[in-house]
């Protein structure tokens, strides 16, 4: 619980210290990403599934190497 509060406190501190240009750039990036997700949601789903599969393959390869190499 305290870790969550620490993250929230740190986030608020960073937001209060950030410049207006950085806030506007973050908002613009979020809006562009949201717009793309609304227009082509399948693209994001495909990328998410592909990323998960790629991650699982990397884990299996690393576990296999750990078993072989000891």
N, C-alpha and C positions, 0 to 999 in steps of 0.2 A: 504494500500500500504506500509506504513512504517513497519507494522508487518511482511510483507513478506521480506522486506529488512533486518530487524533485525534477522529473522530466517536464512537468507542466510549469513549474517555476522557472526552469531554465529556458523553456520555450518563450514564456512571457518576457523574460529578460532580453532574449535575443531579438524578439519582435520590437521591443521598446527601443533597442539600440540601433536597429537597422534604419537605413536611409529611406526616404520616400521613393527614390528611384528603384531601390531593391525591392520594395514592397510592390510597386507597380509592375516590375518585371516578373515577379513571382505570380501576381494575379493574372497577368497576360499569358504566362505559360500555362497556368491552370485552366484558363478559359479556352486556350487553343487545344489543349489535351481533352477537355470536356467536349468541345465541339467535334473533334475527330471521333471520340468515343460514341457520341450520339449519331453521327452520320454513318460510321462504319463499325458497329460493335463487334462484328465477326472477326475483324482484324485483331482486335485486342484479345479476344478469346483464343484465337489461334496462336498468338504470340505467347500468351500465358501458359497454354497447354504445352507448346513447344519448349518453353523455358523449363517447365517442370520435368518433362521427359529428358531433356538434355542434362539437367541436374541429377536425375536418378541414374543416368548412364555414367556420369562422372563418378558418382558415389560407388557404383558397382565396379568400375574399373579400378578405383583406388583401393577398395576392399580386396579385390582380386590380387592386385600388386602387393598389398600388405600380407596376404596369405602366402603368396609365392616367395616373396623376399624375406619374410619373417620379420 
